[in-house]
């Protein structure tokens, strides 16, 4: 089951990990309840499989076993759950075939559903289609458009679409690379031609410089605050020109949970609203392990926007 190009950089580490997993399988007490086979990129393994987490899993009766990418998946296990985050058509076909042969095994998550989040246009369409509004608030997406090619056409395309400056620019394709998480803020239309399509342009929404990351694992929900881009005054786009690159603003290093924030900005979205939104998106997306990046429109208490959705996110 060798995947071309997937494991060349970490083959030796993978082999060592497989030997440890086999030893664990033999030594694990019979009364333990759950075996989770995992197939992750090296980056994801380093961030996810922390010693503290592995000890907690063992104490809860969960054994984490590395899937050997050099052997047929059907020859491994048995597994109760397969947890994966690998790209590539070959791996997706392997997982889909395995699921047909072993319908009793839970796969987190279906490859087709994950692929839906690899495109920033399609990932937010399900939120837009919800037209979500109840007594706890309203959830939508910022006005946006896709630029497929020809950067010189961007100013005219933006004018035709009626998008208002400033605009947030993000790569259209999300593939886990650093480049796919690049973020740009454009203050004038003509500077947009400096950007490299394909990309998504979103109207910037003032949100008090705070973003909410909503982690969803099955029915469980966890919300944390992250620092984000600051508010932009109405006159600022007229005074500032150009396109500015920003680092990944919502990473764990940008935590705002312990910061001294304006209470109106720091207030978490209502729990009933998040629970209903999570249920709807689990159904529409067909995913059980993802996170939503959400902002509250500054000056309101109940107007929210989803600006990104990520499968099997980091911290």
N, C-alpha and C positions, 0 to 999 in steps of 0.2 A: 504493500500500500504506500510505496514511496511517492511523495508529492513533489514534483519537480519545482525547485526554487523555494520551497517552503521551509526546509529544515537544514540547509547547507551550513548556516551560521551557528547552529546549536546542536549538531548531531551528537557530539560527544557527551554533552550535558544531558541530552535526551536519553541516550543509552544508559547512563548512570542512574538517571531518575527512574527508568523502567525497571532496572535491577532492584532499586529500593522499593518500588511499588509491588513487585512480585514477592519480595520478602515480607512486606507488610500484609499482603493478602494472605500469606501462609500463617503469619503470626497473629492475625487479628482474631479475637475471640468469636466463637460461633454465635453468641447472642447479639452481636452488633447488627444494626438494622439496615444500614443504607450504604451502597457502594456507588460512588460518583466517579465516572471516568471523565478525564478532562483532556482537551486538545486545545492548547493556547499558544499564542505567539510568545517568544521569549520575553518581550516587554510586558505582556499581560501577566505572565507567570511571576515575574519579579515583583510586580505591584500587588498581585492578588494573593499569591501563596506565601503569605507571611507566616513565620513560625507560630506566632500567637494564634493566628486563625486556624492553622492546622491542628494545634493542640485543642482549641475549642471544638473543632469538628469531631475529633476523636472522642472527646468527653461527651459529645452529644450522640455518639453512635454512628458517626459518618466517616467513611474511609474514602480518601481522595486518591485516585489511582491514575497515573499518567498513561494515556493511550500511546502505544508504540506505532508511529507512522510508517514504520518499515514492515509491519505485519498486517494481514487482513483484519479488519475490525471485527468481523464475525468470529475470529479465532480467539478473541480476547474477552475478558469479563468473567462471569456475567455482571452486567451493570444494572443498577436501578435507574440511574440518571446519566445522561451524557451532557457535559457542559463544554461548549466549544466557542472559540472565536478565531477561526482561521478563514482566510480568503481563498478564492480560487474555485473554478468550475469543478475540478476533479474532486476536491474535498466535499463540495456540496452534493455531488452525485453519490459519493461514498455514504454520506450521512442519510441521504434520501433512500438509498437502497437498504441500508441497515434498518431504518425505521419501518420499512415494509416487511422485512423479515422478523423484526422484533417489536411489534406494536405495543408490547407491554412496557417497553423502556421509554421513559420521558426524555425527550431531546429539547434542550434549552439552547437556542430556540430554532424553529424551522428555518432552513436557509432562505426560502422564498420571502419569508417575513423580514428576515434580517436585511436582505438586499433592498427592500423597500426603503430602508433608512440610509442607504448609501447615496441617495440623491436628495438634496435639500429641498427641491421643489416637491417631490412626491411625499417626503416625510411630513411636511406641514399641511398637505392637502386634506388629510383626515381630520385635522383640528379645524380647518376652515369649513369643511363640510358639516361638522357638528353643529355649527351655529349655536354654540353653547351659552346658555344664559339661564340662571335661576335666581332664587331669592338671596343667594350668597354672593352672586357676582356674575360677571360676563367674561368669557375667555375667547380670544380670537388670535389671529396672527397679524403681524404688521403687513401693510401693503407691500407687495414684492413683485419682481419680474426676473426672468432668466435671460441672460445674454449668452448665446451659444458660441458665437464667433465674432470676428471683426471688431476689435476694440474701438476703431474709429467711428463706428456707428452708434456707440453707446449714448453720447449726448442726445442725438436725435431720438433714439428709442425711449430714453427716459422722458423726454418732452412729450412724445406721443402717448406714453402711458400715464402721464400726469403725476408722476412721483415727485414728492417734495424733498428738497435738500434739507439737511444732510442725509446721506445714504450710507448704510452699512453694506460692505461688499464681502462676500464669503465665497470660497470655491464651491462649485456646484456638486462635485463628487466628494464623498466622505469615505476615505479608504484607510483611516487609522494613522496616516502619515502626519508629520508635523505640518507639512504644507497644507493639508486639508483642513487644519484648524486655524489657518491664518485669518486675520480679521483686519479690515481696512475701513477707515471713515473718510468719506469724500464730502467736501464742503461745497464744491461747485461742479457743474455738469461736465465742463470741458476737461477737467482733470481726470474724469472717469476713463478717458481713452488711454490712460497710462496703465490700466489694469489688464490682466491677462485672462480672457475667457477660457473655458466656460465658467460662469459665476452667477451667483444670486445677488440681487440688489434689494435691500429692505429699507423702508423708511425708518429712520431713527426715531425711537420713542423715548422721551425723557422718563427716567425711572428712579431718580434719586441715587444713582450709582450703586444700586444693590440688585443682585439677581438671586432668584431662588432656584436651587437645584433640587428637584423632586425625584428621589430614587424609589423605584417601584419593583418589588420582588414578589410576584404573585399578588396576594391581597395586602401585603405589608407596604407601608409608605413611610419614608423618612425624608424630612426637609431640612436643608441647611442653607445658610446665607453665604453669598460670595460677593466680593467687591466687583464692580463692573464699570462701564464707561460713565463719566459724570454727565450731569445735565448740560444741555447746550441752550443758550439764550436765543431768542428769536432773531436778534440782530447779529449774532455771531457769524452765521454763514455769509453775511454781507461783508464782514470784515476779514474773514479768513478764507484762503483759497488753498487748493491742493488736496492730495490724498495722503493720509497718515496711517502707518501700520501700527497695530497694537499687538502686544503679546497675548497669549491665551488667558483671557481675563477671568475665567471661571474655575481655574485650577484650585486644588486644595490649598496651595500657598496663598491664595487670595481670600482665605476664610474671613468672614465678617461676623461670625457668630458671637464673638466676645468684644466687638467694637462698640464704642459709645455712639450710637446712631440716633437720628431723629425717630422717635417712636412710630410716627406715621409711615416712615420708610421701612423700618425694621419689622413691622407687624407681619407675621406669616399669613399666607393666604388661608381662608377659612377651611378647616378640616373637612367639613361635609362637601365643599366644592371640590377639593382635591380627590376625595374618595370617589365621587361621581365621575369626575374627569378620568381618573385612572381606570375605572371599570369600563368606560366607553372606549378608551384607547386600547386597553388590553384586547377588547373584542374586535375592534377595527384593524388593529395592527397585527393581531395574532401573536403577540409577544408577552412574555411574563417576566423579563429581566431587562429593564431599560430605565432611562431617566429623562426627565423633561426639564429644559431650561426655561424658566418663566420670569417675567417682569411685571411689576404693577405700574400702570401709567401714573406719573407723578401728579400729585394734586387730587387723586381719586383714592377711594378705599376699596373699590370693587371692580375695577376694569383691569384685566390681566391679558398678557400676550405670551404665547408660546413662541420662542425664537429658535429652538433647536430640540431635537430628540436624538438620543444616543443609545445604541444597544450595548449591554454589558459594560457600563461605564466604569471609569476609575473613580477615585475619591473626589 
